[in-house]
Amino acid sequence: MPPVAAAQDRFNRLIRGVAALPEGERPWCAGVVVAAGRGQDVLVQAAFGWAVRYAAYDVATDRGVELPRERWVPMRAGRDAGRGGDTAFPDTVVRDTLARDTVFDLASLTKLFTTVVAMRCAERGEIDLDGRVAAYAPEFTAAAEHGITVRQLLTHTSGLLPELPLYEYDGHEQRLARLRAEPPTTAPGTARRYSDLNFLLLQRIVERAAGRPLDRLVRDDITRPLGMTSTRFRPPRAWLPRIAATEDQRRPWAKLDRGMLRGVVHDENAHALGGVAGHAGLFSTAADLTLLCRALLGGGPPVLRPESVDLMLTAPGLGFEVDQPWFMGELAGRGAAGHTGFTGTSLVIDRATSSFLVLLANTVHPRRRPADSAPRAAAGTALARALG
């Protein structure tokens, strides 16, 4: 068996048990789409389970209320977009090469796109990574007063809180006013603490520096050059049949009462800010994310220069997390870089093996549960072993 085909076979056999998809008592997710490859070869594009399965969540029974079976929507994996040709699918996988692949709410994978936009701004001389927030967005008075830099936002060393309840404030201006006035709780540059606020500030910096809103910057700098036709903020209504449902979003487990969500951003703050936010809000597909992974593995063109890719993907990473076995499994350890998203999404790029893994799931359908990245890590280990 040729090496690529052998790796496909091993990965398919290993990936079958990763998500224990929809038949378990407490399934990890309703469904998932997995795309993995090495260099320009796609080893697998596979869809398991259901993009839409539940109408609601029942508090009394602690279970999802299932839709009639004929209204369940299967996950779909898109056709291979690049070299490598054939994709191998397990027997239990839904396969329909004529169907367009499932669109997911990426949640915090959005931060990777905001990072790439920031690096493009740096390449054009519009921002300096070691420049201070005050130089670009002086209205963020607390960040300016404490000397927070762009690099500290990208490395989560600003000292800012992980999040603020912006969704509780009335109106866009009140929400921005709270964000502008929020001071760091530790001295910038002294400790790492993951924060959505870093990327909300970064959004304002790149928008101010480039003179365009973030959604246009993502389109102009990333998705259009790469041909990512199924990636955008605020997806149009015509995309709805392709979009995976997320959560029956209600208090007390959620922060807002919005009901079952599909085709609108899950993150409450991103929703409150109009659906375009530096930390969350993008929708995309596994096939589109594969195009981004290949570009970064190839050194960056047509999106970034190689030196920018090195800065992003080399420890400690800019925007990207580096060597995190808790979600990368055995891919971690030689400089693998990636990120996760609250809705069940993840992406890993391993330049040591020239491989990538995209795993998009709807783990919050029908409602959020305590975080569990064991299936993500298992998928990373499966790919690492398949590449042997």
C-alpha positions in Angstrom: 0.0 0.0 0.0 1.4 3.5 -0.9 2.6 5.5 2.1 -0.2 8.1 1.9 -2.9 5.4 1.5 -1.5 3.5 4.4 -1.6 6.6 6.6 -5.2 7.2 5.5 -6.1 3.7 6.5 -4.4 3.9 9.9 -5.9 7.3 10.6 -9.4 6.2 9.6 -9.3 3.2 11.8 -8.0 5.2 14.8 -10.4 8.1 14.3 -13.6 5.9 14.4 -13.6 5.7 18.2 -12.5 9.3 18.9 -15.8 11.0 19.3 -18.0 8.0 20.3 -20.6 9.8 18.2 -24.1 10.0 18.5 -25.2 6.7 20.2 -23.6 7.1 23.6 -25.4 7.9 26.8 -23.4 11.2 27.0 -22.0 11.7 23.5 -19.1 14.2 23.3 -20.9 15.9 20.4 -23.8 15.5 18.1 -21.4 15.4 15.1 -18.0 16.2 13.8 -16.1 16.9 10.6 -12.4 15.9 10.5 -9.8 17.0 8.0 -6.2 15.9 8.2 -3.3 16.0 5.9 0.5 16.1 5.3 1.9 18.8 3.2 -0.5 19.2 0.2 -1.9 15.7 0.6 -5.3 15.3 2.4 -5.3 12.0 4.4 -8.9 12.2 5.4 -12.0 14.4 5.1 -14.7 12.7 7.1 -18.1 13.5 8.6 -19.6 11.7 11.5 -23.0 12.2 13.1 -25.4 15.1 12.9 -25.2 18.9 12.3 -28.7 19.3 13.7 -30.3 16.7 16.0 -32.0 18.5 18.9 -34.9 21.0 19.1 -34.1 21.9 22.7 -32.6 20.8 26.0 -34.8 19.4 28.7 -33.7 20.5 32.2 -35.9 17.9 34.0 -34.4 14.9 32.2 -31.0 16.4 31.6 -31.2 15.4 27.9 -31.7 16.8 24.5 -35.2 16.9 23.0 -34.7 15.3 19.7 -36.3 16.5 16.5 -38.2 14.0 14.4 -35.7 11.8 12.7 -36.5 13.1 9.3 -35.4 16.6 10.4 -32.0 15.5 11.6 -29.3 17.1 9.4 -26.1 15.0 8.8 -22.6 16.4 9.0 -21.0 16.6 5.6 -17.4 16.7 4.6 -16.5 18.6 1.5 -14.6 17.3 -1.5 -10.8 17.4 -1.3 -9.8 20.8 -2.5 -6.2 20.0 -3.3 -3.6 17.5 -4.3 -3.8 14.0 -2.9 -7.1 13.3 -4.7 -9.0 10.6 -3.0 -10.2 10.7 0.6 -10.8 7.6 2.6 -14.0 7.4 4.7 -14.9 5.0 7.5 -17.9 2.8 6.9 -19.9 4.7 9.4 -19.3 8.1 7.8 -21.9 10.0 5.9 -20.5 10.6 2.4 -22.0 12.7 -0.3 -19.4 14.3 -2.6 -22.1 16.4 -4.2 -23.1 18.1 -0.9 -21.4 21.2 0.3 -19.6 20.7 3.6 -21.0 21.7 7.0 -20.4 25.3 8.2 -19.4 25.7 11.9 -19.3 28.5 14.4 -15.6 28.6 14.9 -15.7 30.4 18.3 -12.2 31.2 19.4 -10.6 30.0 16.2 -11.6 33.5 15.1 -8.6 34.7 17.1 -6.3 33.0 14.6 -7.8 35.1 11.8 -7.5 38.3 13.8 -3.8 37.4 14.4 -3.1 36.9 10.7 -4.8 40.3 10.0 -2.5 41.9 12.7 0.5 40.3 11.1 -0.5 41.6 7.7 -0.9 45.1 9.2 2.6 44.7 10.7 4.0 43.7 7.2 2.4 46.8 5.7 4.0 49.0 8.3 0.5 49.9 9.7 1.3 48.7 13.2 4.4 47.7 15.2 4.1 44.5 17.3 5.9 46.2 20.1 4.0 49.4 19.7 1.6 50.5 22.5 -2.1 50.4 22.3 -2.1 54.1 23.0 -0.4 54.7 19.7 -3.3 53.2 17.7 -6.4 53.4 19.9 -5.8 56.0 22.6 -9.5 55.9 23.5 -8.7 52.6 25.3 -7.5 54.7 28.2 -6.8 52.0 30.8 -4.7 50.0 28.4 -2.9 53.2 27.3 -2.3 54.2 30.9 -0.6 50.9 31.7 1.5 50.7 28.5 0.0 47.5 27.1 1.6 46.6 23.7 0.2 44.8 20.7 2.6 41.9 21.3 1.2 41.5 24.9 -2.3 41.3 23.4 -1.2 38.5 21.0 0.6 36.6 23.7 -2.1 37.0 26.4 0.4 38.8 28.7 -1.6 42.1 28.9 -2.9 41.3 32.4 -6.5 41.9 31.3 -9.3 39.7 32.7 -10.4 36.7 30.6 -13.7 38.4 29.8 -16.3 41.0 30.7 -20.1 40.7 30.7 -20.5 43.2 27.8 -23.8 41.5 26.9 -25.3 43.0 30.1 -24.8 46.6 28.9 -27.3 48.5 26.9 -26.1 49.6 23.5 -22.8 49.4 21.6 -21.3 52.5 23.1 -21.8 51.4 26.7 -20.2 48.1 25.9 -17.2 49.8 24.3 -17.0 52.3 27.2 -16.6 49.4 29.6 -14.0 47.8 27.5 -12.0 51.0 27.1 -11.9 51.6 30.9 -10.9 48.1 31.9 -7.4 48.1 33.5 -5.1 45.1 33.7 -5.2 43.2 37.0 -1.5 42.3 36.8 1.4 44.3 35.4 1.5 43.8 31.6 4.3 41.5 30.5 4.6 39.7 33.8 2.2 36.7 33.5 0.2 34.9 30.9 -3.6 34.8 31.3 -5.8 33.9 28.3 -8.3 36.7 27.6 -10.9 37.4 25.0 -10.4 41.1 25.8 -7.0 41.0 24.2 -8.5 40.3 20.8 -11.3 42.8 21.2 -8.6 45.5 21.7 -6.6 44.0 18.9 -9.7 44.3 16.6 -9.9 48.0 17.3 -6.2 48.5 16.7 -6.2 46.8 13.2 -9.4 48.4 12.2 -8.0 51.8 13.1 -4.6 51.2 11.5 -5.9 49.7 8.3 -9.0 51.9 8.0 -11.3 48.9 7.4 -13.6 46.9 9.6 -12.4 43.4 10.7 -14.8 41.5 8.5 -13.4 43.3 5.4 -9.8 42.7 6.6 -10.4 39.0 7.0 -12.0 38.9 3.5 -9.3 41.0 1.8 -6.2 39.6 3.6 -7.2 36.0 4.1 -10.3 34.4 2.7 -10.2 36.0 -0.8 -6.5 35.3 -1.5 -6.9 31.7 -0.3 -10.2 31.0 -2.0 -12.0 30.4 1.3 -15.5 30.8 -0.1 -17.3 29.4 3.0 -15.7 31.6 5.7 -17.2 34.8 7.0 -18.8 36.7 9.9 -22.6 36.8 10.0 -23.3 34.1 7.4 -26.2 34.8 5.0 -29.5 33.2 5.4 -28.9 31.1 2.3 -26.2 29.3 4.2 -28.5 28.1 6.9 -29.1 24.6 5.5 -25.3 24.0 5.7 -24.8 25.3 9.2 -24.4 23.1 12.3 -26.6 24.0 15.3 -25.0 25.0 18.5 -26.8 25.5 21.8 -30.2 25.9 23.4 -28.8 29.0 25.0 -30.7 29.7 28.2 -29.9 30.7 31.8 -28.6 29.4 34.2 -26.1 27.4 32.1 -25.7 30.2 29.5 -25.4 34.0 29.9 -28.4 34.9 27.7 -31.8 33.5 26.8 -31.7 33.0 23.1 -33.0 29.5 22.5 -31.6 27.0 20.0 -28.9 28.7 17.9 -28.1 28.0 14.3 -26.5 30.4 11.9 -26.0 33.1 14.5 -22.9 33.5 16.7 -22.9 31.5 19.9 -20.6 33.7 22.0 -22.7 36.1 24.0 -20.2 39.0 23.8 -19.7 38.6 20.1 -23.5 38.5 19.7 -23.8 41.7 21.8 -21.2 43.4 19.6 -23.1 42.7 16.4 -21.5 39.3 15.4 -18.1 40.7 14.3 -15.6 40.4 17.1 -11.9 39.8 17.3 -12.3 36.9 19.6 -15.3 35.0 18.1 -17.9 35.2 15.4 -16.4 33.6 12.3 -18.1 30.7 10.6 -16.2 28.3 8.3 -15.8 24.7 7.1 -13.1 22.1 7.5 -12.3 22.4 3.7 -11.7 26.1 4.0 -9.6 25.8 7.1 -7.5 23.2 5.3 -6.6 25.9 2.8 -5.3 28.1 5.6 -3.3 25.3 7.2 -1.7 24.5 3.8 -0.7 28.1 3.3 0.9 28.4 6.7 2.7 25.0 6.3 3.9 26.3 2.9 5.5 29.4 4.5 2.6 31.8 4.3 2.1 33.0 0.7 -0.2 34.4 -0.6 -1.3 35.5 2.9 1.9 36.1 4.9 5.6 36.3 4.6 7.6 33.3 6.0 9.1 35.5 8.8 5.6 36.4 10.0 4.6 32.7 10.0 7.6 31.9 12.1 6.7 34.6 14.7 3.1 33.3 14.9 3.9 29.6 15.2 7.2 29.6 17.2 6.9 29.5 21.0 5.4 31.3 22.8 3.3 31.9 19.7 1.4 35.0 18.6 -2.3 34.2 18.7 -1.5 30.5 18.4 -1.0 28.1 21.3 2.2 26.1 21.0 2.8 22.4 22.1 -0.3 21.9 24.1 -0.8 18.1 24.5 -4.2 18.6 26.2 -5.8 19.2 22.8 -3.0 18.2 20.4 -2.1 14.8 21.8 1.1 13.4 20.5 1.4 16.0 17.8 2.6 18.3 20.6 6.3 18.4 21.5 8.1 19.6 18.4 6.5 23.0 17.9 2.9 22.2 16.9 0.7 25.3 17.0 -3.0 25.6 17.1 -6.1 26.7 19.0 -9.5 25.5 20.2 -13.0 27.0 20.2 -15.7 26.7 22.9 -18.3 25.4 20.4 -16.1 22.3 19.8 -13.6 23.4 17.2 -9.9 22.9 17.0 -7.0 23.3 14.6 -3.4 22.1 14.8 -0.5 22.7 12.5 2.7 20.7 13.0 5.6 22.0 10.9 7.9 19.2 12.2 5.8 16.6 10.3 4.3 19.1 7.8 0.9 18.0 9.0 -2.4 19.6 10.0 -5.5 18.5 11.8 -8.9 20.3 11.7 -11.6 19.0 14.0 -14.9 20.8 13.9 -17.6 19.5 16.3 -20.8 20.9 17.8 -20.1 19.9 21.4 -22.5 22.4 22.8 -25.5 20.9 20.9 -28.0 20.8 22.7 -26.2 22.5 25.6 -22.7 23.2 27.0 -21.0 20.7 29.2 -17.8 20.9 31.2 -14.8 21.2 28.8 -13.4 17.9 27.6 -10.6 18.0 25.0 -9.8 14.3 25.3 -11.3 13.5 21.9 -9.3 16.3 20.3 -6.1 15.0 21.9 -7.0 11.5 20.7 -7.4 12.7 17.2 -4.0 14.4 17.4 -2.4 11.2 18.7 -4.1 9.2 15.9 -2.7 11.5 13.3 0.8 11.5 14.8 0.8 7.7 14.9 -0.7 7.4 11.4 2.2 9.5 10.1 4.5 7.2 12.2 
